[in-house]
Amino acid sequence: MSIGMLFSTQCWGIQDHFTYEAQHHVFGDTITRYSIPEEDFDKYQELLEKVVDQDKKRDDGESTSTSQENTNAGFAYDAFRNNHNEMPINPLLESNKFITPQTLKENGIKCFALDHHPGQLVVTFPKAVTSHISHGFNLTERVQFATYDWLKDGKDSFALYKRLRQLPAFSFDKMILNMATNNSITISEANRTKYVAPLIKELCEEQKIYRDQMNKNYPDLKIEIETSDVEDTDYLCDFTKVYSYISRVVNKKSGSVYSPEYFLNNIGPSLNKAKELSSYRFVFRYEETALKNIYDQITQKTQKPCIWDDKYQKLLKETPRPELKTLKALLNEGESSSYYISDMGTLKSFILMADYWVKSAHEALSENSRKWSSILENDNNGKNSDDTNGDNNDGPIHGTERVMSIQEFQALLDQSYKLPFVCPEMGKLTEKAQNILNYQVQIRKVIADETPKSVNDLEQYKAWVADGETFGVELLEIKQLKRLIFRILWNERAKTQCEKYVSLDQIIKLIQEGLEAGVDSNDPILKGLMIKRDSGHSLEDKAKYFLTDERRLMFISDIDSLIAEATFQPVVSETLERLKDLKARYDITKNQINDIIEKSRHENISHRPGYTRVKNIINSSGLVHCESGVSSVKKGLKGVEDWMRIGKRIFGKGNASLNVLHTRIQSVYKRCRTSFSLEDTFKETPLFENRLKGINNEAVETHALTPPPPSQEVEPSGIQPSLFCLCRMPECGLMFECDNCHEWYHAKCLKLNRAKVKADGKFFCPICDWRLASIRDHESCRPPLEDLISWEEMAHELMLCPDELFAIQGVIKDAVEFRTYLDRIMADYNRRQLTAKTSDDIENTKRAELARLRHYLRKIEGADILLVQETNQLRLMVHQLDPIAPIPPKAVYVMQPIRKAWGVKNVSNEHLGPEFVSPDDNSNIDPMMTSSHQVNLAHADENGGSQTGGREPSTIRSLLND
């Protein structure tokens, strides 16, 4: 792992032992790498020696005054070479010189460069000289590796290390012998033969030369043989730094170790042969015979390809058409060897081609069979499969099995005589071809016979077809024989079909099958089927005329007539089913219509059929034109729809669709159930006591309340939450307190906002100030209860029961009950006034009852139904007891939908509140007040006459007449 900084440089150098090197750029800045290829390695050595010599001469000239010791220290290479046994690292292996690419090119050395980026991998090949420069901080990982072809370069590297007297990393000879003898090392025989065997041979020849010279020059030198390996340092030559693994010369006295080459050239000639040679031993790790055996074991395996090739050439020479199984055995023998044999590839391709032909021959020889009893059963049932349609059978005869054509079979047979090999399938093909030829001759005679064929001959014909199909070859004679069989079967089936009713599509299919089977067009049976087909087409066209468009005028008599004709004339099965389905739908609809008419005569409207159910029956029946009953039911539906249109006008929804009325009435019913509830009675509490929980001083000051989180809104078990506002619902969302009656109102119900109320300084509710109309979520009027009762009474005259009737009855019931309850409240109020003796008692009684009156007026104002008398009476009484407005309220008869509000001036008098403004006085309209306190009441004059916007309850009849 290497870390580079800005401009950090690696000088020129080679890999240890000329190995490959892989360098991975992990992260960081770019590295520029330079490389000299292997072919210029020798040129680089010469250039490097020149550079080193020039530097040495320059340093010698510049240091003439220095001592010889300093000079030797500057050039350690020469000092160690002359005076020591150890050598420093040679500049060739690890140079401190960086020669510029320009200098390299001037000396005829090619130099290449590349930018190494993060995530990329760079591989350096053997004998390549490399260097690099970093552009900044970076991190790289590198690893050395070797392949089999490195062995040659590796041997050159050990020779270089030996020449430079550099210590190698390991023993090359030991590695080669391990690769040759150690079976635990994963190496194929081919690689061992190709790469290792030549090196073992060179090693044996080298050792033979050394040992022969030793025996010749030093016959008295004692020889020792080692049976096991020792430490690697024991093999190391003291001078050349070479691992002498195979053989070495050892001085027993001094312990010095010498390679045989160094001993022969340097140590041996200087010894006294008689005296000093006795202390030396010539040590063998392997004897010469052992080395030869290792080499022979490898070379013997290389003879296998030659033996195989001799067998191969002999087989082709002696047998022009060898057997296929012999060729396959020879191929298996060659593949069992891991050596490369050039002819084995040709043989393998030939056998693959031969196997393909044999596979095709097996398909041609396979026997296909079919049980013709199943065909007979299908034909008797009139269910012919698609593969029995005579001439249309151009594909497989046996389902998904492939059937070979006669041309393919003949081509396969011709190939069997030309192929350069022999196999058993060839003889079987010839035998099968002869059987097919005999079969064809027999069937052609049968087909050529013009004798009339009968059903009695079917079994024999089918047996011949079954025999022919066992060949697995598509024969014309089989098709002709099958057509003959189908023609006989068709005649029998056609006779049977003519005697009974069949559908038009079955007749068309039978005629088509007869024509395909070769039946003559003048055949009487075929002519009769064609006549039936033509009549069936006529009836089919007539039926489709009505069925394609049901809006055409069609009566039940038409349907019955078509079904009657279809019972003796053929039509398409689907058409007949549609006619029967149409007749069944009519019968069901007729029964339902009769049931509706019968139930519509019931005195109680609740037992009459519902509008929605009857409408769904009419719409889903699919019969536009039907006889009795439908027209009267449609009139009943129209009567209900007219009644609903009157209701829309009553509720101010005259331009809306009918389904809006149902939604509006449901909303009215829910609102009235809450407003007219008798459980929500007045509860006497102190005047200024606040019933809301969690109100702080800031909320009181701003007249607004935001409810506490849900976790705090916990009512005691069994206690109903307090109800507020006109809607009579519990507290929720933003709420405001009236400054007069101290009742809390939802901001959403009155369309108020915090900023507006805070700006005005005071807030009065519509109950205290009758001029402020309550704004509702919908733009619908509040019809008087009397109009609703009249509208409900009209429903009893209808034929059908409207869906909205039960909700209307519920509203009327709640309103009447509430009116009765309110009458009792008013009677008690009048009674308490009559019992008061003095004017002060009367006034105190009125003041005490003010909160009660406001409570029930609030419930009435919150309802979507107007109680005219009660509303006017309570408004007037509240005004009399607490007159905020300067004028008393006017009588109202109907609440119209609020679209443009009457203007109301801002509150200027803190005691009287907002001043009432006439609708005609547009100059006094306050836009801010109209957005939050809109008034749109119908006013009546003091004499009870109606003014603009008012209508008396008696005018409901004129509305209904309109």
Buried (B, 14 or more C-beta within 10 A) or exposed (E): EBEBEEEBEBBBBBBBBBBBBEBBBEEBBBBBBBBBBBEBBEBBBEBBEEBBEEBBEEEEEEEEEEEEEEBBEBBEBEBBEEEEEEBBBBBBBBBEBEBEBEEBEEEEBEBEEEEBEBEEEBEBBBBBBBBBBBBEEBBBEEEEEBEBEBBEBBBBBBEBBBEBBBEBEEBBBBBBBEBBBEEEEEBEBBBBBBBBBBBBBEBBEBBEEBBEBBEEEBEEBEEEEEEEEEEEEBBBBBBBBBBBBBBBBBBEEEEBBBBBBBBBEEBBEEBEBEEEBBEBBBBBBBBBEBBBEBBEBBEEBBEBBEEBBEEBEEBBEEBEEBBBEEBBEBBEBBEEBEBEBEBBEEBBEBBEEBEEBBEBBEBBBEEBEBEBEEBBEBBEEBEBEEBBBBEEBEEEBEEEEEBBEBEBBEEBBEBBEEBEBBBEBBEBBEEBBEEBEEBBEEBEEBEEEEEEBEEEBBEEBBEBBBBBBBBBBBBEBBBBBBBBBBBBBBBBBBEEBBEEEBBBBBBBBBBEBBBBBBBEEEBEBBEBBBEBBEBBBEBBEBBBEBBEEEEEEBEBEBBEEBBEBBEEBBBBEEBBEBBEEBBEBBEEBBEBBEEBBEBBEEEEBEEBBBBBEBBEBBEEBEBEEBEEBBEEBEEBBEBBEEBBBBBBBBBBBEEBEBEBBBEBBEBBBBBBBBBBBEEBEBEEEEEEEBBBBEBEEEBEEEBBBEBBEEEEBEEEEEEEEBBBBBBBBBBEEBBBBBBBBBBBBBBBBBBBBBEBBBEBEBBBBBBBBBBBBBBBEBEBBBBBBBBBBBBBEBBEEBBBBBBBBBBBBBBBEBBBEBBEEBEEBBEEBEEBEEEBEEEEEBEEBBEEBBBBBBBBBBBBBBBBBBBBBBBBBBBBBBBEBBEBBEEEBBBBBBBBBBEEBBBBBEBEEEEEBBBBBEBEEEEEBBEEBBBBBBBBBBBBEEEEEBEEBBBBBEBBEEBBEE
